Amino acid sequence: MSAWFFVLAQVAILAYAMVGGTFLAFSDFIMRSLSITRGIGGVEAMQVINREVFRWVFMSLFLGMTAISLVVVVYAATTLSGTAGMLILLSGVVYLVGCFGVTAFFNVPMNEALAGMEVSSDAARSYWTGTYLPRWTFWNTVRTFACASSAALLLFGLLWITRMQAPAA
């Protein structure tokens, strides 16, 4: 394994964990807290959160890890082999599908639907409680597990390689 990839993989493990931690906070307590507001407050807060998420720190991590995951997949597929190669390849695929894909196909469309609603309308309240809270939180939890799995798979892949390259004692 090349030195540049080893360093990139270590950074990726941390970044996968940070993105997953953000998602975990939403699934664990933020969405539950917003649901207690009984509609109007939660809808308004989530509309603001969905606008503010485009600030550079989170989006840099989220989108950056999409690009890095592609590099991980290509590098693993073309350079690595065996169990370690498969673990490392899977780490990138899991992020691309379970985090980026889920975001693009499930969470973002729900965010866009919520963004177009008048906060105090019956339609917004109904969508918020009947659709958005349960479905968005479910898919967010999928993203949480995908990020954690990506970090773990990449870590185990690196450990496997370093274990195989270590001199026999």
Buried (B, 14 or more C-beta within 10 A) or exposed (E): BEEEBEEBBEEBBEBBBBBBBBBBEBBBEBBEEBBEBEBBBBBBBBBEEBEEEEEEEBEEBBEBBBEBBBBBBEBBBEEBEEEBBBBBBBBBBBBBBBBBBBBEEBBEEBBEEBEEBEBEEEEBBEBBBEEBBEEBBEBBBBBBBBBBBBBBBBBBBBEBBEEEEEEEE
